[in-house]
Amino acid sequence: MSVSNSVRDIAIWGVATVVLQLLAFRVVDLLLTGLPQRIKDGEVSAAVVLVGAKLATALIMSAALTG
């Protein structure tokens, strides 16, 4: 947000980060078939992989957005 000039810039970057987070979920879901059901069944390892991918994506995006 420190490099954004307008509310429109913030909205665009917000949409981009949401799309990338959803893409990270889809990639993990493709690698671990049936991910939502596996998490629902109590497979902690599947949830840990998903959390790791989402945190990594968030960290990369936050570093990219701060310049």
MITORLUM-330612 format. One record per residue (C-alpha): residue in one letter; z, x, y; residue number from 1. Coordinates in Angstrom, 1 decimal. Example, Ala and Ser with C-alpha at 12.3 -4.5 7.8 and 13.67 -1.06 7.14 Angstrom:
BEGIN
[site 'A', [7.8, 12.3, -4.5], 1]
[site 'S', [7.1, 13.7, -1.1], 2]
! end
This chain:
BEGIN
[site 'M', [0.0, 0.0, 0.0], 1]
[site 'S', [0.5, 3.0, 2.3], 2]
[site 'V', [-3.3, 3.6, 2.3], 3]
[site 'S', [-4.4, 0.0, 2.6], 4]
[site 'N', [-5.7, -1.1, 6.0], 5]
[site 'S', [-5.6, -4.9, 5.5], 6]
[site 'V', [-4.3, -7.6, 3.3], 7]
[site 'R', [-7.7, -7.9, 1.7], 8]
[site 'D', [-7.4, -4.3, 0.5], 9]
[site 'I', [-4.0, -5.0, -1.0], 10]
[site 'A', [-5.4, -8.1, -2.8], 11]
[site 'I', [-8.4, -6.2, -4.2], 12]
[site 'W', [-6.2, -3.4, -5.6], 13]
[site 'G', [-3.8, -6.0, -6.9], 14]
[site 'V', [-6.6, -7.8, -8.8], 15]
[site 'A', [-7.8, -4.4, -10.1], 16]
[site 'T', [-4.4, -3.5, -11.5], 17]
[site 'V', [-4.0, -6.8, -13.2], 18]
[site 'V', [-7.5, -6.5, -14.8], 19]
[site 'L', [-6.7, -3.0, -16.0], 20]
[site 'Q', [-3.3, -4.1, -17.5], 21]
[site 'L', [-5.2, -6.9, -19.3], 22]
[site 'L', [-7.7, -4.4, -20.5], 23]
[site 'A', [-4.9, -2.2, -21.8], 24]
[site 'F', [-3.6, -5.1, -23.8], 25]
[site 'R', [-7.0, -5.8, -25.2], 26]
[site 'V', [-7.5, -2.2, -26.3], 27]
[site 'V', [-4.1, -2.2, -28.1], 28]
[site 'D', [-4.9, -5.6, -29.6], 29]
[site 'L', [-8.1, -4.2, -31.0], 30]
[site 'L', [-6.4, -1.2, -32.4], 31]
[site 'L', [-3.5, -3.2, -33.9], 32]
[site 'T', [-5.1, -6.4, -35.2], 33]
[site 'G', [-3.1, -9.5, -34.8], 34]
[site 'L', [-0.8, -7.9, -32.2], 35]
[site 'P', [0.9, -11.1, -30.8], 36]
[site 'Q', [1.7, -12.3, -34.3], 37]
[site 'R', [3.0, -8.9, -35.3], 38]
[site 'I', [5.3, -8.9, -32.3], 39]
[site 'K', [6.4, -12.4, -33.1], 40]
[site 'D', [7.2, -11.4, -36.6], 41]
[site 'G', [9.5, -8.7, -35.3], 42]
[site 'E', [7.4, -5.6, -35.7], 43]
[site 'V', [9.1, -3.4, -33.2], 44]
[site 'S', [6.6, -0.6, -33.6], 45]
[site 'A', [3.7, -2.8, -32.5], 46]
[site 'A', [5.7, -3.8, -29.4], 47]
[site 'V', [6.6, -0.2, -28.6], 48]
[site 'V', [2.9, 0.8, -28.8], 49]
[site 'L', [2.0, -2.0, -26.4], 50]
[site 'V', [4.8, -1.1, -24.0], 51]
[site 'G', [3.7, 2.5, -24.0], 52]
[site 'A', [0.1, 1.6, -23.3], 53]
[site 'K', [1.1, -0.7, -20.4], 54]
[site 'L', [3.5, 1.8, -18.9], 55]
[site 'A', [0.9, 4.6, -19.1], 56]
[site 'T', [-1.6, 2.3, -17.4], 57]
[site 'A', [0.9, 1.4, -14.7], 58]
[site 'L', [1.8, 5.0, -14.0], 59]
[site 'I', [-1.8, 6.1, -13.8], 60]
[site 'M', [-2.6, 3.2, -11.5], 61]
[site 'S', [0.4, 3.8, -9.2], 62]
[site 'A', [-0.6, 7.5, -8.9], 63]
[site 'A', [-4.2, 6.6, -8.1], 64]
[site 'L', [-3.2, 4.0, -5.5], 65]
[site 'T', [-0.8, 6.2, -3.6], 66]
[site 'G', [-3.4, 8.8, -3.1], 67]
! end
